[in-house]
Amino acid sequence: MKKIICWWSGGITSAIACRVAIDIYGKENCRVIMLDTKNEHDDTYRFLTDCSIWYGLPIEILSAIGDTYDNIEHTWLKHLSLNTANGAICSYKLKRRVREEWEKTNEYSHQVFGFEFNSHEQKRAMALSANHPNAKPIYPLLMLGYDKAKCIDLIQKANIEPPEAYRLGFQNNNCLKTGCTQGGIGYWKKMQLEYPDKFLKMGTMEHRITDLKGQPVTMLKCQSKESKNKARIKKYADLVFLIKNPSYPDHKCIDDMEGRPVEPLMECSGFCGTNDLNSTNKTEKELAFI
């Protein structure tokens, strides 16, 4: 048997998916690997150590940071992008592309992804299997019907403390050092409450990239019918800044948006954006994603 590659993202569901795979295939047949953005909360690396001990296996680290990019901010500034309809540039460059390059030089029987048991994740799994058969993906949590609540229960029964993000009420543990560019309005309202300094830093980053690019660059978009209609007439009219941008007074900022619950995020393990499920296309190249 070639190795079973278990992708560990730092989140609860990927941690349990890796453990289930190890229990099924045996730890001698598994490799656990993290695609590290170097942008994770410090507590993620405590969680990594705890999981490694629980698995009886080292968790290997792959990262484009220190090689192609100095840090995640360098990724955003180099490509003058944060989050677009084609996904987040950091997700694409620091997760998906690293994993795809790894595939070219390594042999494996299957790759384990921690998609949890719900209808959205089932659709993601179907798209991943259809669009990326070379990944040979398998989904232990879907097979066993484990949702996030079940995964948290299993982690706690193993006497492992969940990562800080979950204790604060976030639904995922992605890039908490700065906040996740794909987090959504509810997520960033919570970031504003829990981590005002990080919120301010990312709001400033939006303004900086906007100035460099000469057009609005944000992480958020207003989904109201009114905003969508405006965007049909004027490009970018539906984009929402974290902090009011005086150069674009007609654009909303997050304080103009209604409060929302923290939206569940996807586990970031190489396929953490909706359009990351698709093959690289012409639009992505035009957006300088390559």
C-alpha positions in Angstrom: 0.0 0.0 0.0 1.2 3.5 -0.8 0.8 6.0 1.9 -2.5 7.5 3.0 -2.0 11.3 3.1 -4.0 12.9 5.9 -4.3 16.7 5.5 -4.3 18.3 9.0 -5.5 22.0 8.8 -5.5 22.9 12.5 -9.3 22.6 12.8 -11.4 20.1 14.7 -12.8 18.2 11.7 -9.5 17.6 10.0 -8.0 16.4 13.3 -10.7 13.8 13.7 -10.6 12.8 10.0 -6.8 12.1 10.4 -7.4 10.1 13.5 -10.1 8.0 11.8 -7.9 7.3 8.8 -5.0 6.2 11.1 -7.4 3.9 13.0 -8.6 2.4 9.7 -5.3 2.1 7.8 -2.8 1.9 10.6 -0.3 4.6 11.5 2.5 2.7 9.6 0.5 3.5 6.4 -0.3 7.1 7.0 1.4 10.5 6.8 -0.1 13.5 8.4 0.7 16.8 6.8 -0.1 20.4 7.5 -0.1 23.2 4.8 1.1 26.0 7.0 0.3 29.6 6.2 2.4 30.7 9.2 -0.6 32.8 10.0 -2.2 30.5 12.6 -3.0 31.4 16.2 -0.2 30.2 18.5 -2.6 27.8 20.2 -2.9 25.9 16.8 0.6 24.7 17.3 -0.2 23.5 20.8 -3.1 21.6 19.3 -0.8 20.2 16.6 1.5 18.8 19.3 -1.4 17.3 21.2 -2.7 15.7 18.0 0.7 14.4 17.1 1.0 12.6 20.4 -2.5 11.3 20.1 -1.8 9.9 16.6 1.6 8.5 17.5 2.9 10.2 14.3 4.7 13.4 13.5 2.7 16.1 11.7 4.8 17.2 8.7 4.8 20.8 7.7 4.7 22.2 4.1 4.8 25.9 3.5 5.4 28.5 0.8 6.3 31.0 3.5 10.0 31.6 3.6 10.4 30.3 0.1 8.0 32.0 -2.4 6.5 34.5 0.1 7.9 36.2 3.2 4.6 36.0 5.0 0.9 36.0 4.2 0.8 39.8 3.9 3.4 39.5 1.2 1.0 37.2 -0.7 -1.8 39.8 -0.6 0.5 42.7 -1.6 2.3 40.9 -4.3 -1.0 40.0 -6.1 -3.0 43.1 -4.9 -5.8 40.7 -3.9 -7.5 39.5 -0.8 -10.8 37.6 -1.6 -12.6 37.5 -4.9 -15.3 35.5 -6.7 -12.5 33.0 -7.6 -11.5 32.5 -4.0 -8.8 34.0 -1.7 -5.3 34.5 -3.0 -3.7 33.3 0.2 -5.8 30.1 0.1 -4.9 29.6 -3.5 -1.2 30.3 -3.3 -0.4 28.9 0.2 -2.7 25.9 0.3 -4.0 24.7 -3.0 -0.9 25.3 -5.2 1.5 23.9 -2.5 -0.6 20.7 -2.3 -0.8 20.4 -6.1 3.0 20.8 -6.4 3.5 18.2 -3.6 1.3 15.7 -5.5 3.7 15.8 -8.5 6.6 14.3 -6.6 4.9 12.0 -4.1 3.1 8.7 -4.3 -0.1 8.0 -2.4 -3.0 5.7 -2.4 -5.5 8.3 -1.2 -5.7 11.8 0.3 -7.9 12.3 3.4 -10.0 15.5 3.6 -11.9 16.5 6.7 -15.3 17.5 5.1 -17.8 17.2 7.9 -21.3 15.6 7.6 -23.6 18.2 6.2 -25.2 18.9 2.9 -22.8 21.7 1.9 -19.7 19.6 2.6 -21.2 16.7 0.8 -21.5 18.9 -2.3 -17.9 20.0 -1.9 -16.8 16.4 -1.7 -18.7 15.5 -4.8 -17.1 18.4 -6.7 -13.6 17.6 -5.4 -13.9 13.9 -6.5 -15.3 14.9 -9.9 -12.9 17.8 -10.7 -9.7 16.4 -9.1 -9.7 12.6 -9.4 -5.8 12.6 -9.3 -6.1 13.6 -5.6 -7.8 10.2 -4.9 -9.8 11.9 -2.1 -11.5 10.0 0.7 -13.8 11.5 3.4 -13.8 9.6 6.7 -16.3 12.0 8.4 -18.8 11.7 5.6 -18.5 8.0 5.7 -19.2 7.9 9.5 -21.7 10.7 9.6 -19.6 12.9 11.9 -20.5 16.6 12.1 -18.5 19.3 13.9 -20.3 18.8 17.2 -19.4 15.1 17.1 -15.8 16.0 16.3 -15.5 18.4 19.2 -17.0 15.7 21.5 -14.3 13.2 20.3 -11.5 15.7 20.8 -12.6 16.4 24.3 -13.0 12.7 25.1 -9.4 12.3 24.0 -8.6 14.9 26.8 -7.4 17.4 24.1 -8.3 21.0 24.5 -9.9 22.4 21.4 -8.1 25.4 19.8 -8.7 28.9 21.1 -10.9 29.9 18.2 -13.6 27.4 19.1 -13.5 28.5 22.8 -14.3 32.0 21.6 -17.2 30.9 19.5 -15.6 30.9 16.0 -16.7 28.0 13.8 -13.2 27.3 12.4 -9.6 27.8 13.3 -8.3 29.4 10.1 -5.6 32.1 10.1 -6.6 33.6 13.4 -3.3 35.5 13.6 -4.8 38.1 11.2 -8.3 36.8 10.6 -9.6 34.8 7.7 -10.1 36.7 4.4 -13.0 34.4 3.6 -14.7 34.8 6.9 -17.8 36.8 6.0 -19.6 39.7 7.7 -20.6 37.8 10.9 -17.1 36.5 11.3 -15.5 40.0 10.9 -18.0 41.6 13.3 -16.9 39.0 15.9 -13.2 39.7 15.0 -14.0 43.4 15.6 -15.3 42.5 19.1 -12.7 39.9 20.1 -9.6 41.2 18.4 -10.0 44.9 17.6 -6.3 45.3 16.9 -6.4 42.6 14.2 -9.6 44.0 12.8 -7.9 47.5 12.5 -4.8 46.0 10.9 -6.9 44.2 8.2 -9.0 47.2 7.6 -5.8 49.2 7.0 -4.6 46.4 4.7 -7.7 46.7 2.6 -7.1 50.5 2.2 -3.5 50.0 1.4 -4.1 47.4 -1.4 -7.0 49.6 -2.7 -4.6 52.5 -3.0 -2.0 50.4 -4.8 -4.5 48.9 -7.2 -6.5 52.0 -7.8 -9.8 50.2 -7.3 -11.7 48.8 -4.2 -10.2 45.7 -2.7 -12.1 44.1 0.1 -12.8 40.8 1.7 -16.6 41.4 2.1 -19.5 41.9 -0.2 -23.0 43.0 0.5 -25.5 40.4 -0.7 -28.6 42.6 -0.6 -30.7 42.9 -3.7 -30.1 46.7 -3.8 -26.3 46.2 -3.7 -26.3 43.6 -6.4 -28.4 45.9 -8.6 -25.9 48.7 -8.0 -23.0 46.4 -8.9 -24.6 45.7 -12.3 -24.5 49.4 -13.1 -21.2 50.2 -11.4 -18.5 47.6 -10.9 -17.4 46.9 -7.3 -20.4 48.9 -5.9 -21.3 45.9 -3.7 -18.0 45.6 -1.9 -17.9 46.3 1.8 -14.8 47.7 3.6 -14.0 46.8 7.2 -13.3 50.5 7.9 -14.9 53.4 6.1 -12.7 54.4 3.1 -12.8 58.2 2.5 -11.7 57.6 -1.1 -14.8 55.6 -1.7 -17.5 57.3 0.4 -20.4 55.5 -1.4 -19.1 52.1 -0.3 -20.5 50.6 2.9 -18.2 49.5 5.8 -18.9 46.7 8.3 -20.5 49.1 10.8 -23.3 49.8 8.2 -24.1 46.1 8.1 -26.6 44.3 10.3 -25.4 41.9 12.9 -25.2 38.3 11.9 -24.2 35.0 13.6 -20.6 33.9 12.9 -20.9 31.9 9.7 -19.3 28.5 9.5 -16.1 28.5 7.5 -14.6 25.7 5.5 -11.6 23.9 6.9 -8.6 25.3 5.1 -6.7 22.2 3.8 -6.0 22.9 0.2 -9.7 23.4 -0.9 -11.0 26.1 1.4 -12.8 28.3 -1.2 -15.9 27.5 -3.1 -14.1 28.0 -6.4 -11.0 26.2 -5.2 -13.1 23.1 -6.1 -12.7 24.1 -9.8 -9.7 23.6 -12.0 -7.5 26.6 -12.6 -9.3 28.6 -15.3 -8.7 31.6 -17.5 -10.3 34.1 -15.1 -7.9 33.1 -12.3 -4.9 33.6 -14.6 -6.2 37.1 -15.6 -6.5 37.9 -11.9 -2.8 37.2 -11.5 -3.5 34.1 -9.4 -0.8 32.2 -11.3 
